[in-house]
Amino acid sequence: MKICMSASANSLGTPIDARYVRCPYFIIVDSETMQFEAIPNIFLSKRSNFVYKQ
């Protein structure tokens, strides 16, 4: 199974970033082989007017 996590750096041992939309990297891990791919968040530098209201 492949799992996607938000990350603060491009390595497997990095802490998960709590800001999923604004994280620097997404890490996709294959849970069977533990191989991973780090993908830079291309939207990190974009400004957004999105406001979450409960």
GROMACS elastic network, one bead per residue, 0.5 to 0.9 nm:
[ bonds ]
;  ai    aj funct       b0    kb
    1    29     6  0.81921   500
    1    30     6  0.57047   500
    1    31     6  0.55414   500
    1    32     6  0.66876   500
    2    28     6  0.64215   500
    2    29     6  0.54064   500
    2    31     6  0.60533   500
    2    32     6  0.83631   500
    2    36     6  0.89838   500
    3    27     6  0.80283   500
    3    28     6  0.54729   500
    3    29     6  0.52384   500
    3    30     6  0.65188   500
    3    31     6  0.71622   500
    4    26     6  0.65077   500
    4    27     6  0.55734   500
    4    29     6  0.64608   500
    5    16     6  0.67797   500
    5    17     6  0.81497   500
    5    20     6  0.80940   500
    5    25     6  0.84717   500
    5    26     6  0.56050   500
    5    27     6  0.52418   500
    5    28     6  0.64720   500
    5    29     6  0.81203   500
    6    15     6  0.87150   500
    6    16     6  0.55725   500
    6    17     6  0.52269   500
    6    18     6  0.72632   500
    6    19     6  0.75146   500
    6    20     6  0.54221   500
    6    21     6  0.82122   500
    6    22     6  0.87951   500
    6    23     6  0.58937   500
    6    24     6  0.78064   500
    6    25     6  0.60894   500
    6    27     6  0.63489   500
    6    28     6  0.89822   500
    7    10     6  0.70877   500
    7    11     6  0.82912   500
    7    12     6  0.86365   500
    7    14     6  0.65402   500
    7    15     6  0.61888   500
    7    18     6  0.82452   500
    7    19     6  0.88898   500
    7    20     6  0.81892   500
    7    23     6  0.60651   500
    7    24     6  0.65123   500
    7    25     6  0.51186   500
    7    26     6  0.57166   500
    7    27     6  0.65145   500
    7    38     6  0.87000   500
    8    11     6  0.88106   500
    8    14     6  0.65154   500
    8    15     6  0.63993   500
    8    16     6  0.64744   500
    8    17     6  0.53755   500
    8    23     6  0.61145   500
    8    24     6  0.55484   500
    8    25     6  0.61910   500
    8    26     6  0.85473   500
    9    12     6  0.84290   500
    9    13     6  0.88198   500
    9    14     6  0.59281   500
    9    15     6  0.79229   500
    9    16     6  0.89013   500
    9    17     6  0.89176   500
    9    23     6  0.88140   500
    9    24     6  0.66616   500
    9    25     6  0.61720   500
    9    26     6  0.87752   500
    9    38     6  0.84257   500
   10    13     6  0.88068   500
   10    14     6  0.73605   500
   10    24     6  0.83224   500
   10    25     6  0.62160   500
   10    26     6  0.79789   500
   10    27     6  0.72569   500
   10    37     6  0.83542   500
   10    38     6  0.52837   500
   10    39     6  0.76000   500
   10    40     6  0.78945   500
   11    14     6  0.56750   500
   11    27     6  0.79314   500
   11    36     6  0.85380   500
   11    37     6  0.86159   500
   11    38     6  0.70017   500
   12    15     6  0.84789   500
   12    27     6  0.74204   500
   12    29     6  0.83305   500
   12    36     6  0.71598   500
   12    37     6  0.87251   500
   12    38     6  0.82919   500
   14    17     6  0.88366   500
   16    19     6  0.89061   500
   16    20     6  0.89534   500
   16    23     6  0.88996   500
   17    20     6  0.64883   500
   17    22     6  0.85812   500
   17    23     6  0.59247   500
   17    24     6  0.83298   500
   17    25     6  0.87079   500
   18    21     6  0.89308   500
   18    22     6  0.87809   500
   18    23     6  0.76631   500
   19    22     6  0.52461   500
   19    23     6  0.55018   500
   20    23     6  0.53872   500
   20    24     6  0.89922   500
   20    26     6  0.85111   500
   21    24     6  0.88994   500
   21    41     6  0.84025   500
   21    43     6  0.81437   500
   21    44     6  0.76658   500
   22    25     6  0.87724   500
   22    41     6  0.77555   500
   22    43     6  0.76658   500
   22    44     6  0.54299   500
   22    45     6  0.85871   500
   23    26     6  0.73246   500
   23    40     6  0.87793   500
   23    41     6  0.68075   500
   23    44     6  0.69234   500
   24    39     6  0.87143   500
   24    40     6  0.60929   500
   24    41     6  0.54197   500
   24    42     6  0.84172   500
   24    44     6  0.64783   500
   25    38     6  0.63394   500
   25    39     6  0.55021   500
   25    41     6  0.51535   500
   25    42     6  0.87868   500
   25    44     6  0.89727   500
   26    37     6  0.82563   500
   26    38     6  0.58075   500
   26    39     6  0.51573   500
   26    40     6  0.63985   500
   26    41     6  0.66114   500
   27    36     6  0.66076   500
   27    37     6  0.56612   500
   27    39     6  0.61993   500
   27    40     6  0.87328   500
   28    35     6  0.84437   500
   28    36     6  0.54396   500
   28    37     6  0.53014   500
   28    38     6  0.65251   500
   28    39     6  0.79228   500
   29    32     6  0.87636   500
   29    33     6  0.83898   500
   29    34     6  0.60427   500
   29    35     6  0.58573   500
   29    37     6  0.66907   500
   29    38     6  0.88295   500
   30    33     6  0.56609   500
   30    34     6  0.51561   500
   30    35     6  0.55126   500
   30    36     6  0.62580   500
   30    37     6  0.89928   500
   31    34     6  0.51821   500
   31    35     6  0.77223   500
   31    36     6  0.89644   500
   32    35     6  0.82380   500
   33    36     6  0.87154   500
   39    42     6  0.86700   500
   40    43     6  0.88175   500
   40    44     6  0.85898   500
   41    44     6  0.55501   500
   41    45     6  0.86100   500
   42    45     6  0.71638   500
   42    46     6  0.81375   500
   43    46     6  0.52140   500
   43    47     6  0.83799   500
   44    47     6  0.81421   500
   48    51     6  0.85351   500
